[in-house]
Amino acid sequence: YPGYATDGLFAGPAVDLLFWKWERGKENISTTFVNVGGELGFKWSKNQYFIEPVFVLQFSFGKAEAEDGIANSYGDGFEPALRMNFGLKW
């Protein structure tokens, strides 16, 4: 069946991009963050249902800037996460 993924261990790259802008009156704040890393998980399925616990480890970096330049902030670091996917296979 096309698109019918098999059970077992899987690994892959994980990349997230976040662009956010907030404007309120005279305030104007923009945020940009990038997460780059990988994920490792396992897929179990029974009939058409599946469950995937996934461990994600990403390095994050980004910045938040205010229009007036007073409230600027920058950040970076590692971001571990555990995600659980479940649903129907098709």
N, C-alpha and C positions, 0 to 999 in steps of 0.2 A: 504494500500500500504506500503511495507517495506521502511523504511527510510523517510517516509512522515511526517515531524514534524508538530505538531499542533501550532496554534496561541496562544499567551498569554505571560505572564511574565515568565522569566527563570532566574536562578542564578547558578553560578558554580565557581569552582576554576580557577585561571589563573596563569600559571607559564611560564616564558620565561627564556631561557639560552642563553647567548651570549659568544662565544669564538672567538677571533680574534687575528691574529698574523700578524705583518708587518715587513718585512725585506727589507732594502735598504742599500747597501754597508756595512758599519760597524754597522749600526743601527739595533737593533732588539727589537721590542716592542710587548708585548703580553697583551691582555685585557681579563678579565673574569668578567661578570656581571650576577647576578641572580635577577629576579623579582618574587616575590611571593605575591599573593593576591586573589582577587575575582572579578567577573563581574556580573552585573545585567542588564538585557535588556528586551525588549518586541518585539514580532514578530507579524507583520501584513502580511497577504497574500491575494492575489486576483488571483484566478485561479492558474496558475503555478508560479506566481511571488511572491517575498517576500521582505520585508524591515525590518531590525532589527537595531534600535538605541541601543547601548550598552555602559554603563558606567563601566569603569574599575578603580579600586583602588589597587595599588600594592606597596609593600615595596621593594625598590631596594638596593642592596649592591654589591660591587665589587671592583676591583683593576685594575690598569694599571701599568705594570712594564717594565722598560727599562733594557736591558742586563747589562749596566754599573751601575745600581742601583741609578743613579743620578735623573732621572725623574719619580720616583715612585709616584703614587697618589692613594688614596683610597676614596671611596664615599659611602654614604648611604642616604636614604630619601624616602619620599612617592612620588609616581608618579600617579596622576590622569590622565585619558584619556577618551575621548569620541570617539567611533568608530561607523561607519555606515556600515552595511553589506547589500547588496542587490543582487538579482540574481534570478535564477530559482530553484524551488523545484523539486525534483525527488525522 
